[in-house]
C-alpha cells in the first residue's frame, strides 16, 4: 500500500502527465527497445509507428495517477490490458524492465521538474501497479492453461480451410496440429497469431477476433487485408496471411482472450452494430445467439463502403431468415451501381441517430459495437443522445485501447 504522502505526490503530477504523457511514453519505448530489442518480438511495430501504443500507454499512466488512491476503480481497464498481455506472452520478468525505462523517461522528459521526491513516489506507485497486473495475469495464465483444451503461450494450428469472404476479407479455419481439444471461448474474444515472416528481423503478433460461435471443431478468424493508404504502409501480417499462407500451413496461436463478450444471461433485446471488419466479433455473437435458440429479439446492423467489400452478407441473411425474431439492416457509404440495381442496402451514407432509432427500435436493448474509431464514436454518441444507459453500451477497439 502507498502512504498518504506518496499518493499526494503522484496526484500532483496529474497535470504534468496530461501535457507530457505522450512525450514520456514515446521516449520510454525508444529507451526500452534500444536496451531490450528482443521485446520487439512482442510489441506491434505498426502501432508503434502510428503512435497508437504510445498514446494508449500515456492514457493508462494518466488514469493510474488520477486514481492512485482507488486503483480498484480502474480494475476493469487493468483486466482489459491484462487479457492483451496474456495473449502476447507478457511475463512477470518484463515488469522491472518497463519500470526502469518508464522512470528514466519521466526523468529525461521532465528534467529538473522530476525531483527525487517525484521519482521515488512513481517508483513506489509503479511497484504497486505492476504487482496488480502480475497478479491478475497470473490468474489468467492459470485459467487458460488449466481449462479443458487450454494451453499457455502459443500452440501450433493447421490452416484447415481458407475462404475468401469479400474483396478484402478472408477467413481462416484453424485446427490444433496435435489433434487435441479446443479451449472454449466467449463470443467476442480474440486470439493472437504469431508469425515469423521471411526477411523480417522480428516475429509479429496480431490479435484477431474469433468470427464463429464456440463449440465448433475449429477456430475461425476473418482477416482484412490492410492496403497502403497515404503515409500508412500496407499491413505486413494481414498481407502475408492473405498472399502467403495457404491450407495446410501452420500458425502459432494464443488461447482465446478478451473481455468484450456477449452476456448470454441477459434477457434484453440485443443490437449488434459493426463497421467494416468490425463485424467479426459480431458474427460470433450472432451465430452464438442463433445456436442457443434464444427468444431475444436480435438486430444486426452493418456499415460497409459498398457491396464488394461486404463480407458474410449471405450468411447473416440466412441466419436471419431462420430466426423469426432476428432482423438485419445494411448501410453502404458509397454503393456501387450494382448495389443500387439490386437494392442491396437499406441506407446510403453513414449510421446516424435517426436511422439507429428506426432500426434498433428499443433503447432498453443491450448494444454491442465494433469498427473504425470514428464509426464507434458516432455510434456511442448517438446511443447516449438517445438515452441509452451506459451500462448497456459495450464496444471493442482493434489494437490499443483508444478513447471515444
Rosetta blueprint (number, residue, H / E / L):
1 X L
2 X L
3 X L
4 X H
5 X H
6 X H
7 X H
8 X H
9 X H
10 X H
11 X H
12 X H
13 X L
14 X H
15 X H
16 X H
17 X H
18 X H
19 X H
20 X H
21 X H
22 X H
23 X H
24 X H
25 X H
26 X H
27 X H
28 X H
29 X H
30 X H
31 X H
32 X H
33 X H
34 X H
35 X H
36 X L
37 X H
38 X H
39 X H
40 X H
41 X H
42 X L
43 X L
44 X L
45 X H
46 X H
47 X H
48 X H
49 X H
50 X L
51 X L
52 X H
53 X H
54 X H
55 X H
56 X H
57 X H
58 X H
59 X H
60 X H
61 X H
62 X H
63 X H
64 X H
65 X H
66 X H
67 X L
68 X L
69 X L
70 X L
71 X H
72 X H
73 X H
74 X H
75 X H
76 X H
77 X H
78 X H
79 X H
80 X H
81 X H
82 X H
83 X H
84 X H
85 X H
86 X H
87 X H
88 X H
89 X L
90 X L
91 X L
92 X H
93 X H
94 X H
95 X H
96 X H
97 X H
98 X H
99 X H
100 X H
101 X H
102 X H
103 X H
104 X H
105 X H
106 X H
107 X H
108 X H
109 X H
110 X H
111 X H
112 X H
113 X H
114 X L
115 X L
116 X H
117 X H
118 X H
119 X H
120 X H
121 X H
122 X H
123 X H
124 X H
125 X H
126 X H
127 X H
128 X H
129 X H
130 X H
131 X H
132 X H
133 X H
134 X H
135 X H
136 X H
137 X H
138 X H
139 X H
140 X H
141 X H
142 X H
143 X H
144 X H
145 X H
146 X H
147 X L
148 X L
149 X L
150 X L
151 X L
152 X L
153 X L
154 X L
155 X E
156 X E
157 X E
158 X E
159 X E
160 X E
161 X E
162 X E
163 X E
164 X E
165 X L
166 X L
167 X L
168 X L
169 X E
170 X E
171 X E
172 X E
173 X E
174 X E
175 X E
176 X E
177 X L
178 X L
179 X L
180 X L
181 X L
182 X L
183 X L
184 X L
185 X L
186 X L
187 X L
188 X L
189 X L
190 X E
191 X E
192 X E
193 X E
194 X E
195 X E
196 X L
197 X L
198 X L
199 X L
200 X L
201 X L
202 X L
203 X L
204 X E
205 X E
206 X E
207 X E
208 X E
209 X E
210 X E
211 X L
212 X L
213 X L
214 X L
215 X L
216 X L
217 X L
218 X L
219 X E
220 X E
221 X E
222 X E
223 X E
224 X E
225 X L
226 X L
227 X L
228 X L
229 X E
230 X L
231 X L
232 X E
233 X L
234 X L
235 X L
236 X H
237 X H
238 X H
239 X H
240 X H
241 X H
242 X H
243 X H
244 X L
245 X L
246 X L
247 X L
248 X L
249 X L
250 X E
251 X E
252 X E
253 X E
254 X L
255 X L
256 X L
257 X E
258 X L
259 X L
260 X L
261 X L
262 X L
263 X L
264 X L
265 X L
266 X L
267 X L
268 X L
269 X L
270 X E
271 X E
272 X E
273 X E
274 X E
275 X E
276 X H
277 X H
278 X H
279 X H
280 X H
281 X H
282 X H
283 X H
284 X H
285 X H
286 X H
287 X H
288 X H
289 X H
290 X H
291 X H
292 X H
293 X L
294 X L
295 X L
296 X L
297 X L
298 X E
299 X E
300 X E
301 X E
302 X E
303 X E
304 X E
305 X L
306 X L
307 X H
308 X H
309 X H
310 X L
311 X L
312 X L
313 X H
314 X H
315 X H
316 X H
317 X H
318 X H
319 X H
320 X H
321 X H
322 X L
323 X L
324 X L
325 X L
326 X E
327 X E
328 X E
329 X E
330 X E
331 X E
332 X E
333 X L
334 X L
335 X L
336 X L
337 X H
338 X H
339 X H
340 X H
341 X H
342 X L
343 X L
344 X L
345 X L
346 X L
347 X E
348 X E
349 X L
350 X L
351 X L
352 X L
353 X H
354 X H
355 X H
356 X H
357 X H
358 X H
359 X H
360 X H
361 X L
362 X L
363 X L
364 X L
365 X L
366 X E
367 X E
368 X E
369 X E
370 X E
371 X L
372 X L
373 X H
374 X H
375 X H
376 X H
377 X H
378 X H
379 X H
380 X H
381 X H
382 X H
383 X H
384 X H
385 X H
386 X H
387 X L
388 X L
389 X L
390 X H
391 X H
392 X H
393 X E
394 X E
395 X E
396 X E
397 X L
398 X L
399 X L
400 X L
401 X L
402 X L
403 X L
404 X L
